[in-house]
Amino acid sequence: MLAGMANDDAQTPGEAAFPWGPGTRVLLAGHTGLVGGAVLRRLRDAGYEDLVLRSIEDIDLTDGTATRHLFESERPQAVIVAAAKVGGILANWEQPYELNVVDAAFRAGVRRLVFLGSSCIYPRLAPQPLKEEYLLEGPLEETNRPYAIAKIAGIELCRSLNREYGTDYLSLMPTNLYGPGDNFDLTSSHVLPAMIRKFHEALPDQRVSLWGSGTPRREFLHVDDLADAVVFLFENARAADLPDGLVNVGSGQDLTIRELAVLVQRVVGHRAPIEWDASKPDGTPRKLMDVSRLRALGWRPAISLEDGVRSTYEWFLANVVQGG
C-alpha cells in the first residue's frame, strides 16, 4: 500500500510543539455521531476553537478526491477520526471513509492523528483481559469480521506511516460505549440502549424478555469518558512511546449482562421479572480490555456505570421520548 503512496505533494510542516493543545487546528471527522459529538464537546470544553467540522451533507468522506480537497483548503495541523457507523456487515462502508481520511492527512503533511477503532479487532478467543499485543493473533468473531477488518486496516495504515515516514498517528481502541446521543432503535442498537428502551416501554408490571442467558460479561465506558481520554492522549501521548501506537481505552471493569439488566431496570423504574430467552445467542463469553497502558499514562474514567446509565436515560427521555 505504501509503495504507491508518494508524499511529494505533501506540505512540509515545521515541528509542532508537543504536547498538542488548544491552539492546534484540528479536523474532527465524524463530529455528528455518538463518539464524535462527545469528542467535540470535550474539545470545546478544553478551549479548542480552531476546529474544522464537516457534516455528511457538506462532504462525502468516502470520496477520495473530495477528501483531499478538504485537506488542501483547510490545512489542519491534526486530525481526530471518530467513527460514524458501528456494527456488522454494514460497517464495510466505514473502511473507505477512514482510510481516505488517514491517506489525505498524510498527503497533506499532517503529523498528528488519532484513529478510533474498537475492541472487536481482537481475536474472538483471545485471553482476558484483552491486551494490545493480541492483535492479529487469532480468528476474529465471525459476526463482526467486516467491521473489525476495516478497523485493523486503519491501525495498520497508521502503524506503517509512523514507521516509514515518522508521523505521530495514535490508534485508540475503545470498549463498549454508551451515553447521550446513543442509538435506541431496537433493531440496530447495542445492548445497553436496547435495555433502556425495553424497560421504559414496558408497563411497570409487564415482563421484559432479553436475549441469551445473561451470563456473558461486558465492559462499558461512558462516551464522555472516552472523549476525555481522546483529548488527554491527543495532548500527552506520542505514538513512538507506545508499541504500534496502539492503546486500549476502557474502564478495566466488567459485569454480567444479567447484572447490567438489573441496574438498568432499577434506573428506569421497572419492577416486573426479567425473562431470559436462551434460544437467542449469547455472543462472546467475555470482552474485557486490559487498560494498563492507559493507566500508566495517568488517565482513568470518572463516570460510574450507574451514574452514566442514569444520565443516558435522562437524555433518552428528553430527546427520544419527548423529542420523538
C-alpha positions as a Markdown table, in Angstrom:
| # | Residue | x | y | z |
|---|---|---|---|---|
| 1 | Met | 0.0 | 0.0 | 0.0 |
| 2 | Leu | 2.7 | 2.4 | 1.0 |
| 3 | Ala | 4.8 | 1.8 | -2.2 |
| 4 | Gly | 2.1 | 3.7 | -4.2 |
| 5 | Met | 1.9 | 6.5 | -1.6 |
| 6 | Ala | 4.1 | 9.3 | -2.7 |
| 7 | Asn | 4.1 | 12.3 | -0.5 |
| 8 | Asp | 5.9 | 14.6 | -2.9 |
| 9 | Asp | 2.9 | 16.9 | -2.9 |
| 10 | Ala | 2.6 | 16.9 | 0.9 |
| 11 | Gln | 3.3 | 20.1 | 2.8 |
| 12 | Thr | 6.4 | 20.0 | 4.9 |
| 13 | Pro | 5.2 | 21.3 | 8.3 |
| 14 | Gly | 7.6 | 22.6 | 10.9 |
| 15 | Glu | 7.9 | 20.6 | 14.0 |
| 16 | Ala | 4.8 | 21.3 | 16.0 |
| 17 | Ala | 5.1 | 21.9 | 19.7 |
| 18 | Phe | 4.3 | 18.9 | 21.9 |
| 19 | Pro | 2.1 | 18.4 | 23.7 |
| 20 | Trp | -0.5 | 19.5 | 21.2 |
| 21 | Gly | -3.1 | 21.9 | 22.8 |
| 22 | Pro | -6.0 | 24.3 | 22.3 |
| 23 | Gly | -4.1 | 26.3 | 19.8 |
| 24 | Thr | -3.9 | 23.4 | 17.3 |
| 25 | Arg | -6.1 | 23.5 | 14.2 |
| 26 | Val | -7.9 | 20.2 | 14.4 |
| 27 | Leu | -10.1 | 18.4 | 11.8 |
| 28 | Leu | -12.6 | 16.3 | 13.6 |
| 29 | Ala | -14.1 | 13.7 | 11.2 |
| 30 | Gly | -17.5 | 12.3 | 12.3 |
| 31 | His | -18.4 | 15.0 | 14.7 |
| 32 | Thr | -22.2 | 14.4 | 14.4 |
| 33 | Gly | -22.0 | 10.8 | 15.7 |
| 34 | Leu | -22.2 | 9.4 | 19.3 |
| 35 | Val | -18.4 | 9.4 | 19.7 |
| 36 | Gly | -17.6 | 12.4 | 17.5 |
| 37 | Gly | -20.2 | 14.5 | 19.3 |
| 38 | Ala | -18.7 | 13.7 | 22.7 |
| 39 | Val | -15.2 | 14.5 | 21.4 |
| 40 | Leu | -16.4 | 17.8 | 20.0 |
| 41 | Arg | -17.9 | 18.8 | 23.4 |
| 42 | Arg | -14.7 | 17.8 | 25.2 |
| 43 | Leu | -12.5 | 19.8 | 22.7 |
| 44 | Arg | -14.6 | 22.9 | 23.2 |
| 45 | Asp | -14.6 | 22.5 | 26.9 |
| 46 | Ala | -10.8 | 22.3 | 26.8 |
| 47 | Gly | -10.6 | 25.6 | 24.8 |
| 48 | Tyr | -10.1 | 24.3 | 21.3 |
| 49 | Glu | -11.6 | 26.9 | 18.9 |
| 50 | Asp | -9.9 | 26.3 | 15.6 |
| 51 | Leu | -11.9 | 23.2 | 14.6 |
| 52 | Val | -12.6 | 22.0 | 11.1 |
| 53 | Leu | -16.0 | 20.3 | 11.1 |
| 54 | Arg | -17.9 | 19.0 | 8.1 |
| 55 | Ser | -21.2 | 17.0 | 8.1 |
| 56 | Ile | -22.1 | 14.3 | 5.6 |
| 57 | Glu | -24.2 | 16.9 | 3.8 |
| 58 | Asp | -21.1 | 19.0 | 3.3 |
| 59 | Ile | -18.7 | 16.3 | 2.1 |
| 60 | Asp | -18.7 | 12.6 | 1.3 |
| 61 | Leu | -15.5 | 11.3 | 3.0 |
| 62 | Thr | -15.8 | 8.1 | 1.0 |
| 63 | Asp | -14.8 | 10.3 | -2.0 |
| 64 | Gly | -11.0 | 10.4 | -2.0 |
| 65 | Thr | -10.8 | 13.4 | -4.3 |
| 66 | Ala | -13.2 | 15.5 | -2.2 |
| 67 | Thr | -11.4 | 14.4 | 1.0 |
| 68 | Arg | -8.0 | 15.5 | -0.4 |
| 69 | His | -9.5 | 18.9 | -1.5 |
| 70 | Leu | -10.8 | 19.4 | 2.1 |
| 71 | Phe | -7.3 | 19.0 | 3.5 |
| 72 | Glu | -5.8 | 21.2 | 0.8 |
| 73 | Ser | -8.3 | 24.0 | 1.5 |
| 74 | Glu | -8.5 | 23.8 | 5.3 |
| 75 | Arg | -4.9 | 22.8 | 6.1 |
| 76 | Pro | -5.5 | 21.2 | 9.6 |
| 77 | Gln | -2.5 | 20.6 | 11.8 |
| 78 | Ala | -4.0 | 17.5 | 13.4 |
| 79 | Val | -6.9 | 15.1 | 12.8 |
| 80 | Ile | -9.2 | 13.0 | 15.0 |
| 81 | Val | -11.0 | 10.3 | 13.2 |
| 82 | Ala | -14.2 | 9.4 | 15.1 |
| 83 | Ala | -16.3 | 6.6 | 13.5 |
| 84 | Ala | -19.7 | 7.5 | 12.2 |
| 85 | Lys | -21.1 | 3.9 | 11.9 |
| 86 | Val | -20.8 | 0.8 | 14.0 |
| 87 | Gly | -21.7 | -2.8 | 13.7 |
| 88 | Gly | -21.8 | -5.8 | 11.5 |
| 89 | Ile | -21.7 | -6.1 | 7.7 |
| 90 | Leu | -23.0 | -2.5 | 7.2 |
| 91 | Ala | -19.7 | -1.2 | 8.6 |
| 92 | Asn | -18.0 | -2.1 | 5.3 |
| 93 | Trp | -19.0 | 1.4 | 4.5 |
| 94 | Glu | -16.5 | 2.6 | 7.1 |
| 95 | Gln | -13.3 | 1.4 | 5.6 |
| 96 | Pro | -13.1 | 3.8 | 2.6 |
| 97 | Tyr | -14.2 | 6.7 | 4.9 |
| 98 | Glu | -11.4 | 6.1 | 7.4 |
| 99 | Leu | -8.7 | 5.1 | 5.1 |
| 100 | Asn | -9.4 | 8.1 | 2.8 |
| 101 | Val | -9.1 | 10.5 | 5.8 |
| 102 | Val | -5.8 | 8.9 | 7.0 |
| 103 | Asp | -4.4 | 8.9 | 3.5 |
| 104 | Ala | -5.4 | 12.5 | 2.8 |
| 105 | Ala | -4.0 | 13.6 | 6.2 |
| 106 | Phe | -0.7 | 12.0 | 5.4 |
| 107 | Arg | -0.5 | 13.5 | 1.9 |
| 108 | Ala | -1.3 | 17.0 | 3.3 |
| 109 | Gly | 1.6 | 16.8 | 5.7 |
| 110 | Val | -0.4 | 16.3 | 8.9 |
| 111 | Arg | 1.9 | 14.9 | 11.5 |
| 112 | Arg | -0.6 | 14.2 | 14.3 |
| 113 | Leu | -3.7 | 12.0 | 14.0 |
| 114 | Val | -5.9 | 10.0 | 16.4 |
| 115 | Phe | -7.7 | 7.0 | 14.9 |
| 116 | Leu | -10.5 | 5.4 | 16.8 |
| 117 | Gly | -11.0 | 1.7 | 16.5 |
| 118 | Ser | -12.9 | -0.9 | 18.5 |
| 119 | Ser | -12.4 | -3.8 | 20.9 |
| 120 | Cys | -13.7 | -6.1 | 18.1 |
| 121 | Ile | -10.3 | -6.0 | 16.4 |
| 122 | Tyr | -9.1 | -8.7 | 18.9 |
| 123 | Pro | -9.4 | -12.4 | 18.2 |
| 124 | Arg | -12.6 | -14.0 | 19.3 |
| 125 | Leu | -11.0 | -16.4 | 21.8 |
| 126 | Ala | -8.1 | -14.1 | 22.9 |
| 127 | Pro | -7.2 | -14.4 | 26.6 |
| 128 | Gln | -8.8 | -12.0 | 29.0 |
| 129 | Pro | -8.3 | -9.1 | 29.6 |
| 130 | Leu | -7.6 | -8.1 | 26.0 |
| 131 | Lys | -4.0 | -6.8 | 25.6 |
| 132 | Glu | -2.9 | -4.6 | 22.7 |
| 133 | Glu | -0.4 | -7.3 | 21.7 |
| 134 | Tyr | -3.2 | -9.8 | 21.0 |
| 135 | Leu | -4.0 | -8.0 | 17.7 |
| 136 | Leu | -3.9 | -10.5 | 14.7 |
| 137 | Glu | -3.1 | -13.5 | 16.9 |
| 138 | Gly | -6.2 | -15.5 | 16.1 |
| 139 | Pro | -9.5 | -15.6 | 14.2 |
| 140 | Leu | -12.0 | -12.7 | 14.6 |
| 141 | Glu | -15.6 | -13.0 | 15.7 |
| 142 | Glu | -17.5 | -14.0 | 12.6 |
| 143 | Thr | -20.4 | -11.8 | 13.1 |
| 144 | Asn | -18.4 | -8.6 | 13.0 |
| 145 | Arg | -15.5 | -9.5 | 10.8 |
| 146 | Pro | -16.1 | -6.8 | 8.2 |
| 147 | Tyr | -16.1 | -4.1 | 10.8 |
| 148 | Ala | -13.1 | -5.5 | 12.6 |
| 149 | Ile | -11.1 | -5.8 | 9.3 |
| 150 | Ala | -11.9 | -2.2 | 8.4 |
| 151 | Lys | -10.6 | -1.1 | 11.8 |
| 152 | Ile | -7.5 | -3.3 | 11.6 |
| 153 | Ala | -6.7 | -1.8 | 8.1 |
| 154 | Gly | -6.8 | 1.7 | 9.7 |
| 155 | Ile | -4.5 | 0.6 | 12.5 |
| 156 | Glu | -2.0 | -1.0 | 10.2 |
| 157 | Leu | -2.0 | 2.1 | 7.9 |
| 158 | Cys | -1.3 | 4.4 | 10.9 |
| 159 | Arg | 1.4 | 2.0 | 12.1 |
| 160 | Ser | 3.1 | 1.8 | 8.7 |
| 161 | Leu | 3.1 | 5.6 | 8.3 |
| 162 | Asn | 4.6 | 6.1 | 11.7 |
| 163 | Arg | 7.3 | 3.5 | 11.0 |
| 164 | Glu | 8.2 | 4.6 | 7.4 |
| 165 | Tyr | 7.5 | 8.3 | 7.5 |
| 166 | Gly | 7.8 | 9.4 | 11.1 |
| 167 | Thr | 4.2 | 10.5 | 11.6 |
| 168 | Asp | 2.7 | 10.6 | 15.1 |
| 169 | Tyr | -0.6 | 8.7 | 14.5 |
| 170 | Leu | -2.2 | 7.1 | 17.5 |
| 171 | Ser | -4.7 | 4.2 | 17.4 |
| 172 | Leu | -7.2 | 4.1 | 20.3 |
| 173 | Met | -9.3 | 1.0 | 20.9 |
| 174 | Pro | -12.4 | 1.8 | 23.0 |
| 175 | Thr | -14.5 | -0.8 | 24.8 |
| 176 | Asn | -18.3 | -0.8 | 24.5 |
| 177 | Leu | -19.6 | 2.8 | 24.6 |
| 178 | Tyr | -22.9 | 4.3 | 25.6 |
| 179 | Gly | -24.2 | 7.7 | 26.5 |
| 180 | Pro | -26.1 | 10.8 | 25.3 |
| 181 | Gly | -26.8 | 10.6 | 21.5 |
| 182 | Asp | -26.8 | 6.8 | 21.5 |
| 183 | Asn | -28.9 | 4.7 | 19.1 |
| 184 | Phe | -32.1 | 3.4 | 20.8 |
| 185 | Asp | -33.6 | 1.7 | 17.8 |
| 186 | Leu | -34.3 | -1.9 | 18.9 |
| 187 | Thr | -33.5 | -3.3 | 15.5 |
| 188 | Ser | -29.9 | -1.9 | 15.5 |
| 189 | Ser | -29.0 | -0.7 | 18.9 |
| 190 | His | -26.4 | -2.2 | 21.2 |
| 191 | Val | -27.3 | -4.0 | 24.5 |
| 192 | Leu | -27.4 | -1.1 | 26.9 |
| 193 | Pro | -29.5 | 1.4 | 25.0 |
| 194 | Ala | -31.8 | -1.5 | 23.9 |
| 195 | Met | -32.3 | -2.4 | 27.6 |
| 196 | Ile | -33.2 | 1.2 | 28.4 |
| 197 | Arg | -35.8 | 1.3 | 25.7 |
| 198 | Lys | -37.3 | -2.1 | 26.5 |
| 199 | Phe | -37.7 | -1.4 | 30.2 |
| 200 | His | -39.0 | 2.1 | 29.5 |
| 201 | Glu | -41.7 | 0.9 | 27.1 |
| 202 | Ala | -42.8 | -2.0 | 29.3 |
| 203 | Leu | -45.5 | -1.3 | 31.9 |
| 204 | Pro | -44.1 | -1.4 | 35.4 |
| 205 | Asp | -45.5 | -4.9 | 36.0 |
| 206 | Gln | -45.0 | -6.2 | 32.4 |
| 207 | Arg | -42.3 | -8.9 | 32.0 |
| 208 | Val | -39.4 | -8.0 | 29.7 |
| 209 | Ser | -37.6 | -10.6 | 27.6 |
| 210 | Leu | -33.9 | -10.3 | 26.9 |
| 211 | Trp | -31.6 | -12.3 | 24.7 |
| 212 | Gly | -29.5 | -15.2 | 25.9 |
| 213 | Ser | -28.6 | -16.5 | 29.3 |
| 214 | Gly | -27.4 | -13.2 | 30.8 |
| 215 | Thr | -24.1 | -14.8 | 31.8 |
| 216 | Pro | -21.7 | -13.2 | 29.3 |
| 217 | Arg | -19.5 | -10.4 | 30.8 |
| 218 | Arg | -19.2 | -7.0 | 29.2 |
| 219 | Glu | -17.3 | -3.8 | 29.9 |
| 220 | Phe | -18.9 | -0.4 | 29.4 |
| 221 | Leu | -17.4 | 3.2 | 29.1 |
| 222 | His | -19.4 | 6.4 | 29.0 |
| 223 | Val | -18.8 | 8.2 | 25.8 |
| 224 | Asp | -17.9 | 11.4 | 27.7 |
| 225 | Asp | -15.1 | 9.4 | 29.5 |
| 226 | Leu | -13.9 | 8.2 | 26.1 |
| 227 | Ala | -13.9 | 11.8 | 24.8 |
| 228 | Asp | -11.8 | 12.9 | 27.8 |
| 229 | Ala | -9.3 | 10.1 | 27.1 |
| 230 | Val | -9.1 | 11.1 | 23.4 |
| 231 | Val | -8.2 | 14.7 | 24.3 |
| 232 | Phe | -5.8 | 13.5 | 27.1 |
| 233 | Leu | -4.0 | 11.2 | 24.8 |
| 234 | Phe | -4.0 | 13.7 | 21.9 |
| 235 | Glu | -2.2 | 16.2 | 24.2 |
| 236 | Asn | 0.1 | 13.9 | 26.1 |
| 237 | Ala | 1.0 | 10.7 | 24.3 |
| 238 | Arg | 3.4 | 10.0 | 21.4 |
| 239 | Ala | 2.9 | 7.1 | 19.1 |
| 240 | Ala | 6.6 | 6.4 | 19.3 |
| 241 | Asp | 6.3 | 5.7 | 23.0 |
| 242 | Leu | 3.5 | 3.1 | 22.5 |
| 243 | Pro | 4.1 | -0.3 | 20.8 |
| 244 | Asp | 2.4 | 0.1 | 17.3 |
| 245 | Gly | 1.0 | 3.4 | 18.5 |
| 246 | Leu | -1.9 | 1.4 | 20.0 |
| 247 | Val | -3.7 | 1.9 | 23.3 |
| 248 | Asn | -6.9 | 0.4 | 24.7 |
| 249 | Val | -9.5 | 2.8 | 26.3 |
| 250 | Gly | -11.8 | 1.3 | 28.8 |
| 251 | Ser | -12.9 | 1.1 | 32.4 |
| 252 | Gly | -11.0 | -2.1 | 33.2 |
| 253 | Gln | -14.1 | -3.5 | 34.9 |
| 254 | Asp | -16.9 | -5.6 | 33.6 |
| 255 | Leu | -20.2 | -7.2 | 34.8 |
| 256 | Thr | -22.6 | -9.8 | 33.6 |
| 257 | Ile | -25.4 | -8.9 | 31.2 |
| 258 | Arg | -27.8 | -10.1 | 33.9 |
| 259 | Glu | -26.2 | -7.6 | 36.4 |
| 260 | Leu | -26.4 | -4.9 | 33.8 |
| 261 | Ala | -30.1 | -5.6 | 33.3 |
| 262 | Val | -30.8 | -5.3 | 37.0 |
| 263 | Leu | -29.0 | -2.0 | 37.1 |
| 264 | Val | -30.9 | -0.6 | 34.0 |
| 265 | Gln | -34.2 | -1.9 | 35.3 |
| 266 | Arg | -33.6 | -0.1 | 38.6 |
| 267 | Val | -32.7 | 3.2 | 37.0 |
| 268 | Val | -35.7 | 3.1 | 34.7 |
| 269 | Gly | -38.1 | 2.1 | 37.5 |
| 270 | His | -39.3 | -1.1 | 36.0 |
| 271 | Arg | -40.4 | -3.8 | 38.6 |
| 272 | Ala | -41.5 | -6.9 | 36.8 |
| 273 | Pro | -39.4 | -10.1 | 36.4 |
| 274 | Ile | -37.0 | -10.4 | 33.6 |
| 275 | Glu | -37.2 | -13.3 | 31.2 |
| 276 | Trp | -34.1 | -14.7 | 29.5 |
| 277 | Asp | -34.6 | -16.2 | 26.0 |
| 278 | Ala | -32.0 | -19.0 | 25.9 |
| 279 | Ser | -32.8 | -19.7 | 22.3 |
| 280 | Lys | -31.0 | -16.5 | 21.3 |
| 281 | Pro | -27.2 | -16.3 | 21.1 |
| 282 | Asp | -25.0 | -15.1 | 24.0 |
| 283 | Gly | -22.1 | -14.0 | 21.8 |
| 284 | Thr | -18.5 | -13.9 | 23.1 |
| 285 | Pro | -18.4 | -15.1 | 26.8 |
| 286 | Arg | -16.3 | -12.2 | 27.9 |
| 287 | Lys | -14.7 | -9.0 | 26.5 |
| 288 | Leu | -12.7 | -7.0 | 29.0 |
| 289 | Met | -9.9 | -4.6 | 27.9 |
| 290 | Asp | -6.5 | -4.5 | 29.5 |
| 291 | Val | -6.0 | -0.8 | 30.2 |
| 292 | Ser | -2.6 | -0.9 | 31.9 |
| 293 | Arg | -1.0 | 1.2 | 29.1 |
| 294 | Leu | -3.6 | 3.9 | 29.5 |
| 295 | Arg | -3.4 | 3.9 | 33.3 |
| 296 | Ala | 0.4 | 4.1 | 33.1 |
| 297 | Leu | 0.0 | 7.3 | 31.1 |
| 298 | Gly | -2.1 | 8.7 | 34.0 |
| 299 | Trp | -5.8 | 8.5 | 32.8 |
| 300 | Arg | -8.8 | 6.9 | 34.5 |
| 301 | Pro | -12.5 | 7.2 | 33.8 |
| 302 | Ala | -14.6 | 9.5 | 36.0 |
| 303 | Ile | -18.2 | 8.4 | 35.4 |
| 304 | Ser | -19.6 | 5.3 | 37.3 |
| 305 | Leu | -21.8 | 2.9 | 35.3 |
| 306 | Glu | -24.9 | 3.7 | 37.4 |
| 307 | Asp | -24.4 | 7.5 | 37.0 |
| 308 | Gly | -23.8 | 7.0 | 33.3 |
| 309 | Val | -26.9 | 4.9 | 32.8 |
| 310 | Arg | -28.9 | 7.4 | 34.7 |
| 311 | Ser | -27.7 | 10.4 | 32.6 |
| 312 | Thr | -28.3 | 8.3 | 29.4 |
| 313 | Tyr | -31.8 | 7.5 | 30.5 |
| 314 | Glu | -32.5 | 11.2 | 31.2 |
| 315 | Trp | -31.2 | 12.0 | 27.7 |
| 316 | Phe | -33.4 | 9.3 | 26.2 |
| 317 | Leu | -36.5 | 10.8 | 28.0 |
| 318 | Ala | -35.7 | 14.3 | 26.8 |
| 319 | Asn | -34.6 | 13.6 | 23.2 |
| 320 | Val | -36.2 | 10.3 | 22.1 |
| 321 | Val | -39.4 | 10.1 | 24.2 |
| 322 | Gln | -40.3 | 13.8 | 24.4 |
| 323 | Gly | -38.4 | 14.8 | 21.2 |
| 324 | Gly | -39.9 | 12.0 | 19.1 |
